[in-house]
Amino acid sequence: MPVIRNKLNQRIVINLKSGKNIELLAKGLGDVSEDDVSSDHLQAILSNGDITISGEQVAKKPGHSKKGKNLD
């Protein structure tokens, strides 16, 4: 799932193609679906340079590996 990062020092609300909205806090991160990446509003904000899109976000929890096994 693509991850978007807000580069602004203020919150931003993005209208997604699915009809939902995503609110990113200042310098915050959010996950979007592959389909929502093609949203007109998201693409406009991306072209302004206010956000960036990167690949998948790997959720890491203390004491767990990528496969979810306990390291203890």
DRENBAKE-121619 format. One line per 4 residues: for each residue y, z, x of N, C-alpha, C. Coordinates in Angstrom, 2 decimals, padded with zeros to 5 digits. Atoms other than C-alpha are relative to their C-alpha. Example, Ala and Ser with C-alpha at 12.3 -4.5 7.8 and 13.67 -1.06 7.14 Angstrom:
BEGIN
-001.19,000.00,000.89,-004.50,007.80,012.30,001.20,000.00,000.90 ~ -001.19,-000.06,-000.82,-001.06,007.14,013.67,001.09,000.73,-000.77
//
This chain:
BEGIN
-001.17,000.00,000.85,000.00,000.00,000.00,001.24,000.00,000.90 ~ -001.22,000.05,-000.82,003.39,-000.97,001.50,000.86,001.24,-000.18 ~ -000.88,-001.17,000.01,005.81,001.80,002.38,001.43,-000.49,000.21 ~ -001.40,000.34,-000.17,009.55,001.45,001.93,000.75,001.22,000.50
-000.81,-001.08,-000.58,012.07,003.51,003.89,001.46,-000.26,-000.31 ~ -001.42,000.06,000.29,015.62,004.19,002.75,000.76,000.24,001.31 ~ -000.78,-000.15,-001.23,017.99,003.65,005.70,001.37,000.61,-000.26 ~ -001.32,-000.52,000.36,021.03,004.96,003.81,000.03,001.53,000.06
-000.18,-001.45,000.04,022.44,008.48,003.91,000.29,000.47,-001.42 ~ -000.13,-000.36,001.41,022.35,008.60,000.12,-001.24,-000.46,-000.74 ~ 001.18,000.39,000.76,019.67,008.34,-002.54,000.21,-001.39,-000.57 ~ -000.04,001.35,000.54,018.82,004.94,-003.92,-001.09,-000.13,-001.06
000.96,000.25,001.07,017.08,003.89,-007.15,-000.30,-001.50,000.01 ~ 000.42,001.39,-000.07,015.07,000.65,-007.03,-000.78,-000.34,-001.26 ~ 000.70,000.49,001.19,014.00,-001.26,-010.15,-001.14,-000.89,000.47 ~ 001.18,000.74,-000.43,010.46,-002.55,-009.64,-000.43,-001.02,-001.03
000.49,001.08,000.86,008.75,-005.61,-011.10,-000.86,000.53,-001.14 ~ 000.89,-000.57,001.01,006.30,-003.40,-013.02,000.77,000.67,-001.15 ~ -000.81,-000.65,001.03,009.21,-002.03,-015.09,000.31,001.44,000.32 ~ -000.26,-001.38,-000.42,009.22,001.30,-013.28,001.15,000.01,001.01
-001.02,-000.21,-001.01,011.89,002.72,-010.99,-000.56,000.93,001.06 ~ 000.36,-000.94,-001.05,011.45,004.43,-007.66,001.30,000.52,000.60 ~ -001.18,-000.64,-000.56,014.00,006.91,-006.34,-000.33,000.47,001.40 ~ 000.17,-000.44,-001.38,014.27,007.36,-002.60,001.18,000.87,000.39
-001.06,-000.87,-000.51,016.22,010.25,-001.18,000.56,-000.60,001.28 ~ -000.60,000.46,-001.24,018.46,009.73,001.84,-001.05,000.03,001.11 ~ 000.97,000.17,-001.09,016.26,008.47,004.70,-001.43,000.26,-000.46 ~ 001.31,-000.31,000.56,013.26,008.94,002.38,-000.96,-001.18,000.02
001.08,000.97,000.04,009.95,007.09,002.07,-000.58,-000.09,-001.40 ~ 000.67,000.17,001.27,008.13,005.68,-000.93,-001.04,-001.10,000.08 ~ 001.06,001.00,000.06,004.99,003.70,-001.71,000.26,-000.94,-001.17 ~ -000.09,000.98,001.07,005.08,000.49,-003.74,-001.26,-000.85,000.02
001.17,000.88,000.05,002.34,-001.85,-004.89,000.34,-001.34,000.64 ~ -000.20,001.33,-000.58,001.84,-005.28,-003.35,000.78,-000.88,-000.97 ~ -000.68,000.80,001.01,003.04,-006.83,-006.63,001.49,000.37,-000.10 ~ -001.38,-000.46,000.13,006.24,-004.71,-006.72,000.87,-000.42,001.18
-000.77,000.43,-001.17,007.28,-005.94,-003.26,000.81,-001.26,-000.34 ~ -000.70,001.23,000.39,008.30,-009.23,-004.91,001.09,000.22,-001.05 ~ -001.04,-000.32,000.96,010.71,-007.44,-007.26,001.35,-000.54,000.47 ~ -001.31,000.55,-000.35,014.14,-009.13,-007.35,000.93,001.06,000.56
-000.89,-001.07,-000.45,016.00,-005.84,-006.97,-000.41,000.52,001.38 ~ 000.49,-000.45,-001.30,013.81,-004.68,-004.08,000.33,-001.01,001.08 ~ -000.30,001.05,-000.97,014.26,-008.02,-002.31,001.49,-000.06,000.32 ~ -001.46,000.00,-000.22,018.06,-007.86,-002.76,000.40,001.16,000.91
-000.32,-001.17,-000.83,018.22,-004.35,-001.27,-000.54,-000.20,001.41 ~ 000.59,000.30,-001.29,015.92,-005.46,001.54,000.88,-000.96,000.80 ~ -000.85,000.98,-000.70,018.16,-008.43,002.37,001.33,000.61,000.43 ~ -001.22,-000.71,-000.40,021.18,-006.07,002.50,-000.23,000.87,001.23
000.31,-000.85,-001.14,019.38,-004.06,005.18,000.01,001.48,-000.33 ~ -000.04,-001.41,000.40,019.46,-000.84,003.14,-001.37,000.66,000.04 ~ 001.36,-000.53,-000.08,015.67,-000.46,003.22,-000.83,-000.86,000.94 ~ 000.97,000.75,-000.78,012.74,-001.52,005.37,-001.36,000.15,-000.66
001.36,-000.05,000.52,009.14,-002.28,004.43,-000.96,-000.05,001.17 ~ 001.03,000.01,-001.04,006.17,-001.44,006.62,-001.37,-000.04,-000.66 ~ 001.37,000.07,000.50,002.39,-001.55,006.27,-000.41,001.26,-000.72 ~ 000.55,-001.14,000.73,000.14,001.11,004.83,000.39,001.32,000.64
-000.27,-001.36,-000.45,000.99,004.78,005.07,-001.32,000.75,000.00 ~ 001.22,-000.78,-000.10,-001.87,006.95,006.28,000.37,001.46,-000.21 ~ -000.28,-001.40,000.29,-001.74,010.38,004.71,-000.80,000.88,000.95 ~ 000.67,-000.91,-000.94,-002.50,012.96,007.36,000.24,001.43,-000.46
-000.10,-001.40,000.37,-003.22,016.53,006.44,-000.48,000.84,001.18 ~ 000.44,-000.84,-001.11,-003.53,019.36,008.96,-001.48,000.35,-000.12 ~ 001.41,-000.35,-000.01,-007.14,019.89,009.95,-000.91,-001.09,-000.51 ~ 000.82,001.10,000.53,-008.34,016.54,008.61,000.21,-001.26,000.83
-000.10,001.28,-000.68,-009.09,013.27,010.30,000.34,-001.08,-001.01 ~ -000.31,001.11,000.90,-008.36,009.84,008.82,-001.03,-000.17,-001.10 ~ 001.06,000.14,001.00,-011.70,009.92,007.01,-000.13,001.22,-000.88 ~ 000.00,-001.17,000.85,-010.96,013.29,005.47,-000.96,001.07,000.41
000.92,-001.03,-000.45,-013.45,015.28,007.51,000.78,001.12,000.67 ~ -000.63,-001.15,-000.59,-012.50,018.76,008.57,-000.29,000.04,001.49 ~ 000.16,-000.01,-001.46,-011.90,019.01,012.33,-000.41,001.36,000.53 ~ 000.32,-001.37,-000.48,-012.60,022.76,012.53,-001.48,000.19,000.21
//
